[in-house]
Amino acid sequence: MPKPLGELEDAVMSRIWKWNRPVTVREVLEDLQKERSIAYTTVMTVLDNLQRKGWVRRHAEGRAYRYEAVSSRAAYAAALMNDAWSRSDNPTAALVAFFGMMNEDQRGMVRDALRIAHGPEAAPDEENTPGSAEDGSGR
C-alpha cells in the first residue's frame, strides 16, 4: 500500500475525487487559492509527485497535462484501514476497539457493507444471532 497522502496531496486529491474528471494544474490551483496562498509550480510538483506515486495518471493536452485519479477515495480509505489493521499484532482486538469507537449509525454502515460485500444470505440475521431471544440460548 502506498504511504498515506500528505496534507497538500490530500487537498489536491480531494478535488480530483470530487470533480471526478481529468483536471489541469490551473483548475486545481484556482480552487486551492480560495483557501490558501499557493504557487502554480507547487501544485504542478504535487500533481507530478502524485503521478509518480501512482495516485493519478496524466495525459498530454496541448502543452499541458490533464490528471485523473487512478482509484476512488473509498478505495484509498479502505487501503489505509486495511494497512493499519494488518499491522496489528492482534487484528481481532484491533477490530473490536475500532467498532467500539463507532456510534450506532456507523455500526449500521458496517452491517450494510457486510451485506453488500457478501450478499444478503451471508449476513447474519440479527434476530437469530447468538445472544438474542430467538436463538434459544438465553444469553
N, CA, C and O atoms as CSV, one atom per row, in Angstrom:
chain,resi,resn,atom,element,x,y,z
A,1,MET,N,N,0.846,-1.184,0.000
A,1,MET,CA,C,0.000,0.000,0.000
A,1,MET,C,C,0.880,1.231,0.000
A,1,MET,O,O,1.870,1.287,0.730
A,2,PRO,N,N,0.535,2.208,-0.801
A,2,PRO,CA,C,1.307,3.455,-0.802
A,2,PRO,C,C,1.183,4.171,0.548
A,2,PRO,O,O,0.263,3.925,1.327
A,3,LYS,N,N,2.129,5.051,0.787
A,3,LYS,CA,C,2.092,5.860,2.007
A,3,LYS,C,C,0.818,6.712,2.025
A,3,LYS,O,O,0.283,7.059,0.972
A,4,PRO,N,N,0.335,7.048,3.233
A,4,PRO,CA,C,-0.803,7.974,3.303
A,4,PRO,C,C,-0.429,9.302,2.642
A,4,PRO,O,O,0.734,9.704,2.630
A,5,LEU,N,N,-1.426,9.959,2.104
A,5,LEU,CA,C,-1.217,11.252,1.456
A,5,LEU,C,C,-0.866,12.310,2.485
A,5,LEU,O,O,-1.383,12.307,3.602
A,6,GLY,N,N,0.016,13.212,2.097
A,6,GLY,CA,C,0.309,14.369,2.927
A,6,GLY,C,C,-0.840,15.369,2.839
A,6,GLY,O,O,-1.773,15.182,2.058
A,7,GLU,N,N,-0.770,16.421,3.633
A,7,GLU,CA,C,-1.864,17.402,3.689
A,7,GLU,C,C,-2.166,18.027,2.330
A,7,GLU,O,O,-3.323,18.082,1.913
A,8,LEU,N,N,-1.132,18.496,1.641
A,8,LEU,CA,C,-1.350,19.139,0.344
A,8,LEU,C,C,-1.751,18.112,-0.721
A,8,LEU,O,O,-2.591,18.394,-1.575
A,9,GLU,N,N,-1.150,16.932,-0.664
A,9,GLU,CA,C,-1.545,15.871,-1.592
A,9,GLU,C,C,-3.023,15.531,-1.404
A,9,GLU,O,O,-3.757,15.352,-2.375
A,10,ASP,N,N,-3.444,15.444,-0.153
A,10,ASP,CA,C,-4.853,15.141,0.128
A,10,ASP,C,C,-5.771,16.254,-0.380
A,10,ASP,O,O,-6.843,15.978,-0.919
A,11,ALA,N,N,-5.355,17.504,-0.211
A,11,ALA,CA,C,-6.163,18.631,-0.699
A,11,ALA,C,C,-6.320,18.566,-2.218
A,11,ALA,O,O,-7.394,18.849,-2.749
A,12,VAL,N,N,-5.256,18.197,-2.906
A,12,VAL,CA,C,-5.303,18.085,-4.371
A,12,VAL,C,C,-6.169,16.890,-4.767
A,12,VAL,O,O,-7.050,17.009,-5.618
A,13,MET,N,N,-5.913,15.741,-4.146
A,13,MET,CA,C,-6.691,14.538,-4.481
A,13,MET,C,C,-8.169,14.718,-4.148
A,13,MET,O,O,-9.029,14.202,-4.862
A,14,SER,N,N,-8.469,15.433,-3.087
A,14,SER,CA,C,-9.873,15.669,-2.730
A,14,SER,C,C,-10.619,16.356,-3.863
A,14,SER,O,O,-11.770,16.027,-4.150
A,15,ARG,N,N,-9.964,17.302,-4.497
A,15,ARG,CA,C,-10.584,17.997,-5.630
A,15,ARG,C,C,-10.747,17.059,-6.834
A,15,ARG,O,O,-11.786,17.053,-7.495
A,16,ILE,N,N,-9.729,16.288,-7.097
A,16,ILE,CA,C,-9.808,15.363,-8.237
A,16,ILE,C,C,-10.920,14.343,-8.006
A,16,ILE,O,O,-11.691,14.054,-8.921
A,17,TRP,N,N,-11.010,13.797,-6.795
A,17,TRP,CA,C,-12.069,12.834,-6.488
A,17,TRP,C,C,-13.447,13.492,-6.561
A,17,TRP,O,O,-14.393,12.911,-7.092
A,18,LYS,N,N,-13.549,14.700,-6.025
A,18,LYS,CA,C,-14.839,15.402,-6.020
A,18,LYS,C,C,-15.297,15.730,-7.444
A,18,LYS,O,O,-16.464,15.531,-7.783
A,19,TRP,N,N,-14.399,16.221,-8.261
A,19,TRP,CA,C,-14.758,16.616,-9.627
A,19,TRP,C,C,-14.947,15.414,-10.538
A,19,TRP,O,O,-15.697,15.483,-11.512
A,20,ASN,N,N,-14.270,14.311,-10.229
A,20,ASN,CA,C,-14.445,13.045,-10.951
A,20,ASN,C,C,-14.253,13.182,-12.467
A,20,ASN,O,O,-15.039,12.668,-13.264
A,21,ARG,N,N,-13.186,13.890,-12.832
A,21,ARG,CA,C,-12.862,14.085,-14.248
A,21,ARG,C,C,-11.394,14.493,-14.337
A,21,ARG,O,O,-10.810,14.905,-13.335
A,22,PRO,N,N,-10.794,14.387,-15.509
A,22,PRO,CA,C,-9.415,14.867,-15.658
A,22,PRO,C,C,-9.332,16.376,-15.402
A,22,PRO,O,O,-10.191,17.134,-15.853
A,23,VAL,N,N,-8.313,16.799,-14.687
A,23,VAL,CA,C,-8.157,18.204,-14.307
A,23,VAL,C,C,-6.791,18.727,-14.719
A,23,VAL,O,O,-5.848,17.961,-14.919
A,24,THR,N,N,-6.704,20.030,-14.840
A,24,THR,CA,C,-5.421,20.684,-15.127
A,24,THR,C,C,-4.836,21.253,-13.837
A,24,THR,O,O,-5.528,21.411,-12.831
A,25,VAL,N,N,-3.547,21.552,-13.899
A,25,VAL,CA,C,-2.887,22.216,-12.771
A,25,VAL,C,C,-3.602,23.527,-12.472
A,25,VAL,O,O,-3.841,23.855,-11.309
A,26,ARG,N,N,-3.942,24.274,-13.510
A,26,ARG,CA,C,-4.587,25.581,-13.339
A,26,ARG,C,C,-5.906,25.465,-12.586
A,26,ARG,O,O,-6.186,26.278,-11.706
A,27,GLU,N,N,-6.727,24.456,-12.922
A,27,GLU,CA,C,-8.017,24.284,-12.240
A,27,GLU,C,C,-7.827,24.000,-10.755
A,27,GLU,O,O,-8.519,24.570,-9.911
A,28,VAL,N,N,-6.894,23.122,-10.448
A,28,VAL,CA,C,-6.626,22.795,-9.047
A,28,VAL,C,C,-6.072,24.014,-8.328
A,28,VAL,O,O,-6.485,24.321,-7.209
A,29,LEU,N,N,-5.137,24.709,-8.967
A,29,LEU,CA,C,-4.544,25.922,-8.388
A,29,LEU,C,C,-5.621,26.932,-8.029
A,29,LEU,O,O,-5.658,27.423,-6.901
A,30,GLU,N,N,-6.495,27.249,-8.971
A,30,GLU,CA,C,-7.524,28.267,-8.735
A,30,GLU,C,C,-8.448,27.884,-7.596
A,30,GLU,O,O,-8.879,28.748,-6.832
A,31,ASP,N,N,-8.760,26.598,-7.469
A,31,ASP,CA,C,-9.627,26.181,-6.373
A,31,ASP,C,C,-8.887,26.218,-5.036
A,31,ASP,O,O,-9.448,26.645,-4.027
A,32,LEU,N,N,-7.647,25.780,-5.027
A,32,LEU,CA,C,-6.852,25.830,-3.798
A,32,LEU,C,C,-6.635,27.263,-3.326
A,32,LEU,O,O,-6.609,27.522,-2.123
A,33,GLN,N,N,-6.479,28.204,-4.273
A,33,GLN,CA,C,-6.228,29.592,-3.909
A,33,GLN,C,C,-7.415,30.233,-3.189
A,33,GLN,O,O,-7.259,31.302,-2.598
A,34,LYS,N,N,-8.574,29.621,-3.220
A,34,LYS,CA,C,-9.721,30.119,-2.451
A,34,LYS,C,C,-9.491,29.930,-0.959
A,34,LYS,O,O,-10.105,30.614,-0.139
A,35,GLU,N,N,-8.596,28.992,-0.604
A,35,GLU,CA,C,-8.342,28.667,0.802
A,35,GLU,C,C,-6.957,29.068,1.297
A,35,GLU,O,O,-6.764,29.291,2.492
A,36,ARG,N,N,-5.988,29.160,0.375
A,36,ARG,CA,C,-4.604,29.403,0.786
A,36,ARG,C,C,-3.830,30.044,-0.350
A,36,ARG,O,O,-4.226,29.984,-1.514
A,37,SER,N,N,-2.733,30.650,0.013
A,37,SER,CA,C,-1.827,31.195,-0.991
A,37,SER,C,C,-0.914,30.055,-1.429
A,37,SER,O,O,-0.247,29.425,-0.608
A,38,ILE,N,N,-0.895,29.804,-2.728
A,38,ILE,CA,C,-0.108,28.691,-3.239
A,38,ILE,C,C,0.332,29.008,-4.665
A,38,ILE,O,O,-0.395,29.655,-5.420
A,39,ALA,N,N,1.518,28.549,-5.022
A,39,ALA,CA,C,2.078,28.839,-6.347
A,39,ALA,C,C,1.715,27.746,-7.350
A,39,ALA,O,O,1.508,26.587,-6.991
A,40,TYR,N,N,1.644,28.150,-8.603
A,40,TYR,CA,C,1.378,27.215,-9.701
A,40,TYR,C,C,2.388,26.067,-9.679
A,40,TYR,O,O,2.018,24.902,-9.824
A,41,THR,N,N,3.658,26.404,-9.497
A,41,THR,CA,C,4.701,25.373,-9.528
A,41,THR,C,C,4.557,24.370,-8.384
A,41,THR,O,O,4.924,23.205,-8.530
A,42,THR,N,N,4.027,24.816,-7.256
A,42,THR,CA,C,3.801,23.908,-6.127
A,42,THR,C,C,2.737,22.882,-6.487
A,42,THR,O,O,2.906,21.689,-6.235
A,43,VAL,N,N,1.646,23.347,-7.073
A,43,VAL,CA,C,0.566,22.435,-7.468
A,43,VAL,C,C,1.070,21.488,-8.557
A,43,VAL,O,O,0.757,20.298,-8.539
A,44,MET,N,N,1.839,22.005,-9.490
A,44,MET,CA,C,2.392,21.173,-10.557
A,44,MET,C,C,3.297,20.086,-9.963
A,44,MET,O,O,3.241,18.932,-10.388
A,45,THR,N,N,4.116,20.446,-8.999
A,45,THR,CA,C,5.005,19.474,-8.355
A,45,THR,C,C,4.208,18.417,-7.604
A,45,THR,O,O,4.526,17.229,-7.676
A,46,VAL,N,N,3.181,18.840,-6.890
A,46,VAL,CA,C,2.345,17.883,-6.151
A,46,VAL,C,C,1.681,16.905,-7.116
A,46,VAL,O,O,1.676,15.700,-6.865
A,47,LEU,N,N,1.123,17.405,-8.214
A,47,LEU,CA,C,0.492,16.520,-9.194
A,47,LEU,C,C,1.513,15.590,-9.843
A,47,LEU,O,O,1.213,14.419,-10.078
A,48,ASP,N,N,2.701,16.084,-10.134
A,48,ASP,CA,C,3.755,15.219,-10.672
A,48,ASP,C,C,4.128,14.130,-9.667
A,48,ASP,O,O,4.309,12.971,-10.040
A,49,ASN,N,N,4.242,14.505,-8.394
A,49,ASN,CA,C,4.547,13.517,-7.353
A,49,ASN,C,C,3.433,12.477,-7.229
A,49,ASN,O,O,3.702,11.284,-7.091
A,50,LEU,N,N,2.188,12.937,-7.279
A,50,LEU,CA,C,1.052,12.007,-7.201
A,50,LEU,C,C,1.052,11.054,-8.390
A,50,LEU,O,O,0.695,9.884,-8.253
A,51,GLN,N,N,1.449,11.553,-9.550
A,51,GLN,CA,C,1.539,10.708,-10.732
A,51,GLN,C,C,2.657,9.677,-10.558
A,51,GLN,O,O,2.478,8.502,-10.881
A,52,ARG,N,N,3.775,10.106,-10.063
A,52,ARG,CA,C,4.912,9.208,-9.838
A,52,ARG,C,C,4.572,8.139,-8.800
A,52,ARG,O,O,5.021,6.999,-8.919
A,53,LYS,N,N,3.777,8.498,-7.777
A,53,LYS,CA,C,3.381,7.559,-6.724
A,53,LYS,C,C,2.237,6.649,-7.149
A,53,LYS,O,O,1.895,5.706,-6.435
A,54,GLY,N,N,1.646,6.924,-8.301
A,54,GLY,CA,C,0.580,6.057,-8.790
A,54,GLY,C,C,-0.837,6.438,-8.391
A,54,GLY,O,O,-1.769,5.662,-8.601
A,55,TRP,N,N,-1.009,7.626,-7.819
A,55,TRP,CA,C,-2.351,8.062,-7.413
A,55,TRP,C,C,-3.144,8.656,-8.569
A,55,TRP,O,O,-4.371,8.560,-8.602
A,56,VAL,N,N,-2.439,9.272,-9.517
A,56,VAL,CA,C,-3.104,9.849,-10.694
A,56,VAL,C,C,-2.361,9.390,-11.942
A,56,VAL,O,O,-1.190,9.014,-11.895
A,57,ARG,N,N,-3.080,9.434,-13.057
A,57,ARG,CA,C,-2.434,9.242,-14.359
A,57,ARG,C,C,-2.598,10.551,-15.101
A,57,ARG,O,O,-3.519,11.322,-14.829
A,58,ARG,N,N,-1.718,10.792,-16.022
A,58,ARG,CA,C,-1.819,12.045,-16.761
A,58,ARG,C,C,-1.724,11.756,-18.255
A,58,ARG,O,O,-1.124,10.777,-18.698
A,59,HIS,N,N,-2.343,12.656,-19.001
A,59,HIS,CA,C,-2.210,12.578,-20.456
A,59,HIS,C,C,-2.051,14.004,-20.974
A,59,HIS,O,O,-2.631,14.955,-20.450
A,60,ALA,N,N,-1.243,14.111,-22.021
A,60,ALA,CA,C,-0.938,15.418,-22.592
A,60,ALA,C,C,-2.157,15.975,-23.317
A,60,ALA,O,O,-2.884,15.264,-24.009
A,61,GLU,N,N,-2.347,17.269,-23.129
A,61,GLU,CA,C,-3.379,18.008,-23.858
A,61,GLU,C,C,-2.732,19.320,-24.283
A,61,GLU,O,O,-2.638,20.266,-23.501
A,62,GLY,N,N,-2.294,19.357,-25.516
A,62,GLY,CA,C,-1.520,20.515,-25.964
A,62,GLY,C,C,-0.194,20.519,-25.244
A,62,GLY,O,O,0.517,19.514,-25.229
A,63,ARG,N,N,0.145,21.660,-24.640
A,63,ARG,CA,C,1.412,21.770,-23.910
A,63,ARG,C,C,1.254,21.487,-22.429
A,63,ARG,O,O,2.221,21.587,-21.674
A,64,ALA,N,N,0.046,21.135,-22.000
A,64,ALA,CA,C,-0.213,20.863,-20.583
A,64,ALA,C,C,-0.616,19.398,-20.401
A,64,ALA,O,O,-0.737,18.643,-21.365
A,65,TYR,N,N,-0.817,19.027,-19.159
A,65,TYR,CA,C,-1.303,17.690,-18.826
A,65,TYR,C,C,-2.664,17.805,-18.160
A,65,TYR,O,O,-2.985,18.812,-17.528
A,66,ARG,N,N,-3.448,16.761,-18.313
A,66,ARG,CA,C,-4.668,16.571,-17.523
A,66,ARG,C,C,-4.414,15.363,-16.636
A,66,ARG,O,O,-3.864,14.354,-17.075
A,67,TYR,N,N,-4.823,15.487,-15.385
A,67,TYR,CA,C,-4.600,14.445,-14.393
A,67,TYR,C,C,-5.943,13.874,-13.962
A,67,TYR,O,O,-6.919,14.604,-13.790
A,68,GLU,N,N,-5.978,12.531,-13.788
A,68,GLU,CA,C,-7.198,11.902,-13.282
A,68,GLU,C,C,-6.822,10.853,-12.254
A,68,GLU,O,O,-5.743,10.264,-12.312
A,69,ALA,N,N,-7.726,10.628,-11.313
A,69,ALA,CA,C,-7.484,9.665,-10.239
A,69,ALA,C,C,-7.412,8.249,-10.798
A,69,ALA,O,O,-8.146,7.888,-11.717
A,70,VAL,N,N,-6.523,7.466,-10.230
A,70,VAL,CA,C,-6.400,6.063,-10.603
A,70,VAL,C,C,-7.430,5.226,-9.846
A,70,VAL,O,O,-7.930,4.233,-10.375
A,71,SER,N,N,-7.749,5.620,-8.614
A,71,SER,CA,C,-8.758,4.912,-7.830
A,71,SER,C,C,-9.584,5.929,-7.040
A,71,SER,O,O,-9.277,7.121,-7.037
A,72,SER,N,N,-10.609,5.457,-6.387
A,72,SER,CA,C,-11.542,6.331,-5.675
A,72,SER,C,C,-11.056,6.648,-4.264
A,72,SER,O,O,-10.152,5.995,-3.743
A,73,ARG,N,N,-11.670,7.657,-3.660
A,73,ARG,CA,C,-11.369,7.984,-2.266
A,73,ARG,C,C,-11.737,6.801,-1.378
A,73,ARG,O,O,-11.030,6.507,-0.414
A,74,ALA,N,N,-12.837,6.121,-1.694
A,74,ALA,CA,C,-13.254,4.961,-0.899
A,74,ALA,C,C,-12.168,3.879,-0.936
A,74,ALA,O,O,-11.869,3.270,0.092
A,75,ALA,N,N,-11.581,3.639,-2.100
A,75,ALA,CA,C,-10.517,2.638,-2.213
A,75,ALA,C,C,-9.292,3.073,-1.411
A,75,ALA,O,O,-8.625,2.243,-0.793
A,76,TYR,N,N,-8.998,4.371,-1.419
A,76,TYR,CA,C,-7.876,4.899,-0.633
A,76,TYR,C,C,-8.132,4.691,0.862
A,76,TYR,O,O,-7.253,4.220,1.584
A,77,ALA,N,N,-9.332,5.042,1.323
A,77,ALA,CA,C,-9.664,4.875,2.738
A,77,ALA,C,C,-9.598,3.397,3.131
A,77,ALA,O,O,-9.091,3.058,4.200
A,78,ALA,N,N,-10.107,2.532,2.274
A,78,ALA,CA,C,-10.078,1.094,2.556
A,78,ALA,C,C,-8.646,0.590,2.657
A,78,ALA,O,O,-8.331,-0.214,3.535
A,79,ALA,N,N,-7.781,1.053,1.773
A,79,ALA,CA,C,-6.378,0.627,1.807
A,79,ALA,C,C,-5.700,1.096,3.092
A,79,ALA,O,O,-4.910,0.356,3.678
A,80,LEU,N,N,-6.001,2.319,3.537
A,80,LEU,CA,C,-5.437,2.813,4.798
A,80,LEU,C,C,-5.908,1.971,5.980
A,80,LEU,O,O,-5.113,1.598,6.843
A,81,MET,N,N,-7.214,1.672,6.012
A,81,MET,CA,C,-7.754,0.862,7.113
A,81,MET,C,C,-7.150,-0.537,7.088
A,81,MET,O,O,-6.776,-1.072,8.132
A,82,ASN,N,N,-7.054,-1.126,5.913
A,82,ASN,CA,C,-6.501,-2.475,5.800
A,82,ASN,C,C,-5.038,-2.497,6.229
A,82,ASN,O,O,-4.600,-3.427,6.906
A,83,ASP,N,N,-4.293,-1.484,5.839
A,83,ASP,CA,C,-2.889,-1.423,6.215
A,83,ASP,C,C,-2.744,-1.314,7.727
A,83,ASP,O,O,-1.938,-2.024,8.329
A,84,ALA,N,N,-3.519,-0.432,8.337
A,84,ALA,CA,C,-3.444,-0.270,9.793
A,84,ALA,C,C,-3.841,-1.566,10.496
A,84,ALA,O,O,-3.193,-1.982,11.456
A,85,TRP,N,N,-4.893,-2.192,10.020
A,85,TRP,CA,C,-5.381,-3.429,10.633
A,85,TRP,C,C,-4.356,-4.546,10.481
A,85,TRP,O,O,-4.110,-5.290,11.431
A,86,SER,N,N,-3.763,-4.672,9.313
A,86,SER,CA,C,-2.814,-5.761,9.075
A,86,SER,C,C,-1.524,-5.593,9.872
A,86,SER,O,O,-0.793,-6.564,10.071
A,87,ARG,N,N,-1.237,-4.393,10.324
A,87,ARG,CA,C,-0.030,-4.161,11.125
A,87,ARG,C,C,-0.231,-4.493,12.601
A,87,ARG,O,O,0.730,-4.523,13.369
A,88,SER,N,N,-1.469,-4.741,12.995
A,88,SER,CA,C,-1.748,-5.033,14.390
A,88,SER,C,C,-1.226,-6.418,14.765
A,88,SER,O,O,-1.273,-7.347,13.959
A,89,ASP,N,N,-0.727,-6.547,15.994
A,89,ASP,CA,C,-0.308,-7.871,16.456
A,89,ASP,C,C,-1.505,-8.700,16.909
A,89,ASP,O,O,-1.381,-9.904,17.135
A,90,ASN,N,N,-2.672,-8.049,17.042
A,90,ASN,CA,C,-3.899,-8.755,17.403
A,90,ASN,C,C,-5.044,-8.139,16.586
A,90,ASN,O,O,-5.758,-7.267,17.081
A,91,PRO,N,N,-5.219,-8.589,15.337
A,91,PRO,CA,C,-6.235,-7.982,14.462
A,91,PRO,C,C,-7.656,-8.032,15.028
A,91,PRO,O,O,-8.432,-7.099,14.819
A,92,THR,N,N,-8.003,-9.097,15.734
A,92,THR,CA,C,-9.346,-9.186,16.307
A,92,THR,C,C,-9.552,-8.093,17.347
A,92,THR,O,O,-10.581,-7.416,17.347
A,93,ALA,N,N,-8.583,-7.922,18.223
A,93,ALA,CA,C,-8.686,-6.873,19.243
A,93,ALA,C,C,-8.736,-5.493,18.597
A,93,ALA,O,O,-9.451,-4.609,19.068
A,94,ALA,N,N,-7.973,-5.309,17.512
A,94,ALA,CA,C,-7.994,-4.019,16.812
A,94,ALA,C,C,-9.377,-3.743,16.247
A,94,ALA,O,O,-9.871,-2.620,16.338
A,95,LEU,N,N,-10.010,-4.765,15.661
A,95,LEU,CA,C,-11.367,-4.581,15.136
A,95,LEU,C,C,-12.357,-4.280,16.246
A,95,LEU,O,O,-13.202,-3.396,16.100
A,96,VAL,N,N,-12.264,-5.006,17.356
A,96,VAL,CA,C,-13.167,-4.761,18.486
A,96,VAL,C,C,-13.005,-3.327,18.978
A,96,VAL,O,O,-13.997,-2.646,19.240
A,97,ALA,N,N,-11.771,-2.866,19.105
A,97,ALA,CA,C,-11.533,-1.485,19.541
A,97,ALA,C,C,-12.080,-0.490,18.522
A,97,ALA,O,O,-12.682,0.518,18.893
A,98,PHE,N,N,-11.870,-0.776,17.241
A,98,PHE,CA,C,-12.365,0.104,16.177
A,98,PHE,C,C,-13.887,0.181,16.216
A,98,PHE,O,O,-14.457,1.271,16.175
A,99,PHE,N,N,-14.544,-0.968,16.295
A,99,PHE,CA,C,-16.014,-0.979,16.353
A,99,PHE,C,C,-16.511,-0.282,17.613
A,99,PHE,O,O,-17.571,0.343,17.604
A,100,GLY,N,N,-15.748,-0.389,18.692
A,100,GLY,CA,C,-16.122,0.273,19.939
A,100,GLY,C,C,-16.084,1.794,19.841
A,100,GLY,O,O,-16.757,2.482,20.609
A,101,MET,N,N,-15.313,2.314,18.912
A,101,MET,CA,C,-15.234,3.760,18.700
A,101,MET,C,C,-16.404,4.287,17.877
A,101,MET,O,O,-16.642,5.493,17.821
A,102,MET,N,N,-17.122,3.384,17.247
A,102,MET,CA,C,-18.191,3.793,16.330
A,102,MET,C,C,-19.487,4.078,17.067
A,102,MET,O,O,-19.777,3.495,18.112
A,103,ASN,N,N,-20.262,4.998,16.487
A,103,ASN,CA,C,-21.610,5.207,17.001
A,103,ASN,C,C,-22.546,4.217,16.306
A,103,ASN,O,O,-22.124,3.495,15.403
A,104,GLU,N,N,-23.801,4.181,16.720
A,104,GLU,CA,C,-24.740,3.199,16.169
A,104,GLU,C,C,-24.934,3.352,14.664
A,104,GLU,O,O,-25.063,2.352,13.956
A,105,ASP,N,N,-24.958,4.579,14.167
A,105,ASP,CA,C,-25.095,4.786,12.718
A,105,ASP,C,C,-23.914,4.163,11.968
A,105,ASP,O,O,-24.097,3.530,10.928
A,106,GLN,N,N,-22.715,4.346,12.497
A,106,GLN,CA,C,-21.529,3.781,11.848
A,106,GLN,C,C,-21.550,2.256,11.891
A,106,GLN,O,O,-21.176,1.603,10.917
A,107,ARG,N,N,-21.989,1.683,13.020
A,107,ARG,CA,C,-22.093,0.219,13.091
A,107,ARG,C,C,-23.128,-0.286,12.088
A,107,ARG,O,O,-22.964,-1.363,11.516
A,108,GLY,N,N,-24.194,0.489,11.873
A,108,GLY,CA,C,-25.182,0.125,10.856
A,108,GLY,C,C,-24.561,0.135,9.466
A,108,GLY,O,O,-24.879,-0.711,8.630
A,109,MET,N,N,-23.674,1.095,9.225
A,109,MET,CA,C,-22.984,1.135,7.938
A,109,MET,C,C,-22.108,-0.101,7.746
A,109,MET,O,O,-22.002,-0.621,6.636
A,110,VAL,N,N,-21.481,-0.571,8.826
A,110,VAL,CA,C,-20.668,-1.783,8.742
A,110,VAL,C,C,-21.555,-2.978,8.393
A,110,VAL,O,O,-21.201,-3.788,7.537
A,111,ARG,N,N,-22.703,-3.085,9.055
A,111,ARG,CA,C,-23.634,-4.179,8.736
A,111,ARG,C,C,-24.072,-4.102,7.276
A,111,ARG,O,O,-24.119,-5.118,6.583
A,112,ASP,N,N,-24.392,-2.896,6.814
A,112,ASP,CA,C,-24.799,-2.729,5.409
A,112,ASP,C,C,-23.665,-3.129,4.466
A,112,ASP,O,O,-23.896,-3.800,3.460
A,113,ALA,N,N,-22.449,-2.716,4.791
A,113,ALA,CA,C,-21.303,-3.039,3.940
A,113,ALA,C,C,-21.072,-4.546,3.880
A,113,ALA,O,O,-20.754,-5.083,2.819
A,114,LEU,N,N,-21.231,-5.235,5.018
A,114,LEU,CA,C,-21.067,-6.688,5.014
A,114,LEU,C,C,-22.132,-7.360,4.157
A,114,LEU,O,O,-21.845,-8.322,3.444
A,115,ARG,N,N,-23.350,-6.861,4.225
A,115,ARG,CA,C,-24.425,-7.422,3.381
A,115,ARG,C,C,-24.101,-7.216,1.902
A,115,ARG,O,O,-24.306,-8.118,1.090
A,116,ILE,N,N,-23.605,-6.049,1.557
A,116,ILE,CA,C,-23.271,-5.760,0.160
A,116,ILE,C,C,-22.091,-6.620,-0.291
A,116,ILE,O,O,-22.113,-7.190,-1.382
A,117,ALA,N,N,-21.073,-6.709,0.545
A,117,ALA,CA,C,-19.861,-7.441,0.173
A,117,ALA,C,C,-20.090,-8.941,0.054
A,117,ALA,O,O,-19.484,-9.598,-0.793
A,118,HIS,N,N,-20.960,-9.484,0.896
A,118,HIS,CA,C,-21.134,-10.937,0.933
A,118,HIS,C,C,-22.505,-11.406,0.490
A,118,HIS,O,O,-22.762,-12.609,0.457
A,119,GLY,N,N,-23.382,-10.490,0.153
A,119,GLY,CA,C,-24.736,-10.877,-0.250
A,119,GLY,C,C,-25.622,-11.074,0.968
A,119,GLY,O,O,-25.123,-11.380,2.051
A,120,PRO,N,N,-26.910,-10.905,0.809
A,120,PRO,CA,C,-27.820,-10.976,1.947
A,120,PRO,C,C,-27.827,-12.341,2.634
A,120,PRO,O,O,-28.072,-12.421,3.837
A,121,GLU,N,N,-27.562,-13.415,1.887
A,121,GLU,CA,C,-27.583,-14.739,2.505
A,121,GLU,C,C,-26.420,-14.962,3.454
A,121,GLU,O,O,-26.505,-15.821,4.332
A,122,ALA,N,N,-25.333,-14.211,3.302
A,122,ALA,CA,C,-24.158,-14.398,4.151
A,122,ALA,C,C,-24.176,-13.526,5.395
A,122,ALA,O,O,-23.447,-13.795,6.350
A,123,ALA,N,N,-25.005,-12.481,5.397
A,123,ALA,CA,C,-25.053,-11.581,6.549
A,123,ALA,C,C,-25.863,-12.232,7.660
A,123,ALA,O,O,-26.886,-12.859,7.386
A,124,PRO,N,N,-25.428,-12.098,8.901
A,124,PRO,CA,C,-26.178,-12.714,9.997
A,124,PRO,C,C,-27.550,-12.055,10.148
A,124,PRO,O,O,-27.700,-10.843,9.998
A,125,ASP,N,N,-28.529,-12.881,10.445
A,125,ASP,CA,C,-29.874,-12.393,10.731
A,125,ASP,C,C,-29.839,-11.885,12.163
A,125,ASP,O,O,-29.676,-12.673,13.095
A,126,GLU,N,N,-29.988,-10.606,12.347
A,126,GLU,CA,C,-29.813,-10.008,13.670
A,126,GLU,C,C,-30.770,-10.573,14.702
A,126,GLU,O,O,-30.444,-10.601,15.888
A,127,GLU,N,N,-31.950,-11.027,14.279
A,127,GLU,CA,C,-32.900,-11.567,15.244
A,127,GLU,C,C,-32.516,-12.962,15.696
A,127,GLU,O,O,-32.994,-13.417,16.736
A,128,ASN,N,N,-31.668,-13.659,14.949
A,128,ASN,CA,C,-31.293,-15.024,15.300
A,128,ASN,C,C,-29.806,-15.178,15.554
A,128,ASN,O,O,-29.259,-16.269,15.391
A,129,THR,N,N,-29.148,-14.105,15.950
A,129,THR,CA,C,-27.735,-14.191,16.271
A,129,THR,C,C,-27.579,-14.678,17.695
A,129,THR,O,O,-28.484,-14.488,18.507
A,130,PRO,N,N,-26.439,-15.312,18.028
A,130,PRO,CA,C,-26.228,-15.765,19.403
A,130,PRO,C,C,-26.443,-14.640,20.394
A,130,PRO,O,O,-25.980,-13.517,20.195
A,131,GLY,N,N,-27.148,-14.956,21.457
A,131,GLY,CA,C,-27.428,-13.955,22.477
A,131,GLY,C,C,-28.785,-13.304,22.317
A,131,GLY,O,O,-29.224,-12.586,23.216
A,132,SER,N,N,-29.470,-13.532,21.196
A,132,SER,CA,C,-30.798,-12.957,21.027
A,132,SER,C,C,-31.831,-13.922,21.571
A,132,SER,O,O,-31.547,-15.108,21.738
A,133,ALA,N,N,-33.011,-13.434,21.845
A,133,ALA,CA,C,-34.076,-14.242,22.436
A,133,ALA,C,C,-34.472,-15.380,21.519
A,133,ALA,O,O,-34.812,-16.459,22.003
A,134,GLU,N,N,-34.440,-15.174,20.198
A,134,GLU,CA,C,-34.915,-16.177,19.259
A,134,GLU,C,C,-33.980,-17.368,19.101
A,134,GLU,O,O,-34.406,-18.413,18.609
A,135,ASP,N,N,-32.724,-17.245,19.501
A,135,ASP,CA,C,-31.810,-18.364,19.251
A,135,ASP,C,C,-31.888,-19.439,20.325
A,135,ASP,O,O,-31.281,-20.503,20.199
A,136,GLY,N,N,-32.639,-19.154,21.381
A,136,GLY,CA,C,-32.857,-20.159,22.420
A,136,GLY,C,C,-31.721,-20.303,23.401
A,136,GLY,O,O,-31.791,-21.142,24.300
A,137,SER,N,N,-30.687,-19.521,23.259
A,137,SER,CA,C,-29.539,-19.682,24.165
A,137,SER,C,C,-29.760,-18.976,25.492
A,137,SER,O,O,-29.124,-19.296,26.495
A,138,GLY,N,N,-30.668,-18.014,25.483
A,138,GLY,CA,C,-30.944,-17.274,26.701
A,138,GLY,C,C,-29.847,-16.310,27.072
A,138,GLY,O,O,-29.895,-15.712,28.147
A,139,ARG,N,N,-28.855,-16.141,26.213
A,139,ARG,CA,C,-27.774,-15.184,26.506
A,139,ARG,C,C,-28.208,-13.796,26.207
A,139,ARG,O,O,-27.435,-12.855,26.390
